[in-house]
Amino acid sequence: MKILQATTWSLGTFIRIDALDECVAVHRARLLSLLEQILKRPPRTRIFITGRHHIRAEVKKRLSGRVMSVSLGPCGGDTVGCFHVRLDEDETRDAMDESLVIEILEKIPDNMSEMYAGQ
């Protein structure tokens, strides 16, 4: 953390943290507190954080309103198209019958929609 603070003090820095929601809550709180300390220094540091919507309030609270939030989610057609491509490339496609393929193409996009509900 000291190295990161020293670097961000003198240089314009862009910090990217992916999947913050997968971080254990205790560690996530500590990380956000440290990021808040960095943001209190010269305004040349930018932080880009990705994570599921349920941590949005925590991020906003810990980073003292220095947050701009953008909600992104999958488009159903894109998801199905991606699965079609992956299934076509699968070298072990013989391991599943057509009913399993249909079930995958129906259920996974539905489950993804539920995952992004409420954003």
Kinemage of the C-alpha trace (Angstrom):
@kinemage 1
@onewidth
@group {chain A} dominant
@subgroup {mainchain}
@vectorlist {calphas} color= white
{ca met a 1} P 0.000 0.000 0.000
{ca lys a 2} L 2.863 2.387 0.782
{ca ile a 3} L 4.333 1.831 -2.688
{ca leu a 4} L 0.957 2.479 -4.271
{ca gln a 5} L 0.479 5.661 -2.263
{ca ala a 6} L 3.961 6.895 -3.175
{ca thr a 7} L 3.357 6.192 -6.862
{ca thr a 8} L -0.026 7.868 -6.979
{ca trp a 9} L 1.334 10.924 -5.150
{ca ser a 10} L 3.581 12.010 -7.993
{ca leu a 11} L 2.094 10.382 -11.097
{ca gly a 12} L -1.301 10.296 -12.745
{ca thr a 13} L -2.450 6.795 -11.935
{ca phe a 14} L -5.318 4.610 -13.074
{ca ile a 15} L -6.191 1.731 -10.731
{ca arg a 16} L -8.452 -1.064 -11.974
{ca ile a 17} L -10.036 -3.569 -9.611
{ca asp a 18} L -12.090 -6.331 -11.186
{ca ala a 19} L -14.811 -8.388 -9.464
{ca leu a 20} L -14.690 -6.549 -6.149
{ca asp a 21} L -17.862 -8.378 -5.129
{ca glu a 22} L -15.848 -11.613 -5.011
{ca cys a 23} L -13.553 -10.220 -2.330
{ca val a 24} L -14.286 -11.312 1.239
{ca ala a 25} L -16.320 -8.569 2.943
{ca val a 26} L -13.677 -7.816 5.589
{ca his a 27} L -10.917 -7.471 2.997
{ca arg a 28} L -13.204 -5.487 0.692
{ca ala a 29} L -13.890 -2.950 3.456
{ca arg a 30} L -10.163 -2.589 4.156
{ca leu a 31} L -9.333 -2.210 0.451
{ca leu a 32} L -12.005 0.452 -0.008
{ca ser a 33} L -10.697 2.352 3.015
{ca leu a 34} L -7.191 2.310 1.551
{ca leu a 35} L -8.507 3.471 -1.814
{ca glu a 36} L -10.323 6.292 -0.057
{ca gln a 37} L -7.016 7.421 1.474
{ca ile a 38} L -5.435 7.477 -1.963
{ca leu a 39} L -8.309 9.528 -3.382
{ca lys a 40} L -7.853 12.163 -0.666
{ca arg a 41} L -4.441 12.986 -2.099
{ca pro a 42} L -3.846 14.899 -5.327
{ca pro a 43} L -6.681 14.384 -7.825
{ca arg a 44} L -4.573 12.631 -10.432
{ca thr a 45} L -5.656 9.127 -9.458
{ca arg a 46} L -8.671 7.433 -11.027
{ca ile a 47} L -10.127 4.146 -9.855
{ca phe a 48} L -12.225 1.792 -11.969
{ca ile a 49} L -14.021 -0.943 -10.041
{ca thr a 50} L -16.186 -3.728 -11.417
{ca gly a 51} L -18.550 -5.825 -9.352
{ca arg a 52} L -22.127 -6.954 -9.059
{ca his a 53} L -24.772 -4.442 -8.083
{ca his a 54} L -25.127 -5.558 -4.444
{ca ile a 55} L -21.834 -3.848 -3.453
{ca arg a 56} L -22.686 -0.503 -5.050
{ca ala a 57} L -23.899 1.106 -1.810
{ca glu a 58} L -20.801 -0.053 0.079
{ca val a 59} L -18.490 1.385 -2.583
{ca lys a 60} L -20.336 4.712 -2.594
{ca lys a 61} L -20.277 4.893 1.208
{ca arg a 62} L -16.592 4.024 1.564
{ca leu a 63} L -15.383 6.257 -1.250
{ca ser a 64} L -17.237 9.278 0.122
{ca gly a 65} L -19.357 10.100 -2.888
{ca arg a 66} L -16.420 10.144 -5.311
{ca val a 67} L -18.152 7.483 -7.360
{ca met a 68} L -19.901 7.436 -10.679
{ca ser a 69} L -21.890 4.248 -11.136
{ca val a 70} L -22.787 2.620 -14.435
{ca ser a 71} L -24.970 -0.490 -14.637
{ca leu a 72} L -24.143 -3.018 -17.297
{ca gly a 73} L -25.725 -6.354 -17.977
{ca pro a 74} L -25.872 -8.973 -20.662
{ca cys a 75} L -28.290 -8.801 -23.557
{ca gly a 76} L -30.175 -12.092 -23.915
{ca gly a 77} L -29.462 -12.408 -27.631
{ca asp a 78} L -25.748 -11.835 -27.080
{ca thr a 79} L -25.653 -14.520 -24.415
{ca val a 80} L -27.403 -17.114 -26.575
{ca gly a 81} L -25.181 -16.242 -29.538
{ca cys a 82} L -22.078 -16.679 -27.399
{ca phe a 83} L -23.271 -20.094 -26.210
{ca his a 84} L -23.991 -21.190 -29.790
{ca val a 85} L -20.441 -20.280 -30.809
{ca arg a 86} L -18.924 -22.053 -27.800
{ca leu a 87} L -21.009 -25.172 -28.353
{ca asp a 88} L -20.064 -25.238 -32.037
{ca glu a 89} L -16.364 -25.053 -31.069
{ca asp a 90} L -16.675 -27.753 -28.391
{ca glu a 91} L -14.584 -30.760 -29.391
{ca thr a 92} L -16.504 -33.020 -26.993
{ca arg a 93} L -19.962 -32.030 -28.249
{ca asp a 94} L -20.791 -35.726 -28.603
{ca ala a 95} L -20.857 -35.906 -24.787
{ca met a 96} L -24.245 -34.143 -24.706
{ca asp a 97} L -27.470 -34.809 -26.507
{ca glu a 98} L -29.634 -32.190 -28.203
{ca ser a 99} L -32.006 -31.892 -25.227
{ca leu a 100} L -29.090 -30.861 -22.990
{ca val a 101} L -28.011 -28.239 -25.531
{ca ile a 102} L -31.569 -26.864 -25.617
{ca glu a 103} L -31.718 -26.806 -21.815
{ca ile a 104} L -28.403 -24.920 -21.643
{ca leu a 105} L -29.558 -22.377 -24.213
{ca glu a 106} L -32.829 -21.804 -22.322
{ca lys a 107} L -31.831 -21.878 -18.656
{ca ile a 108} L -28.494 -20.082 -18.518
{ca pro a 109} L -29.735 -16.825 -20.104
{ca asp a 110} L -32.762 -16.914 -17.757
{ca asn a 111} L -30.488 -17.380 -14.741
{ca met a 112} L -28.249 -14.552 -15.918
{ca ser a 113} L -31.273 -12.274 -16.182
{ca glu a 114} L -32.149 -13.041 -12.561
{ca met a 115} L -28.557 -12.338 -11.515
{ca tyr a 116} L -28.760 -8.822 -12.979
{ca ala a 117} L -32.285 -8.065 -11.798
{ca gly a 118} L -32.678 -5.005 -9.609
{ca gln a 119} L -29.825 -3.006 -11.078
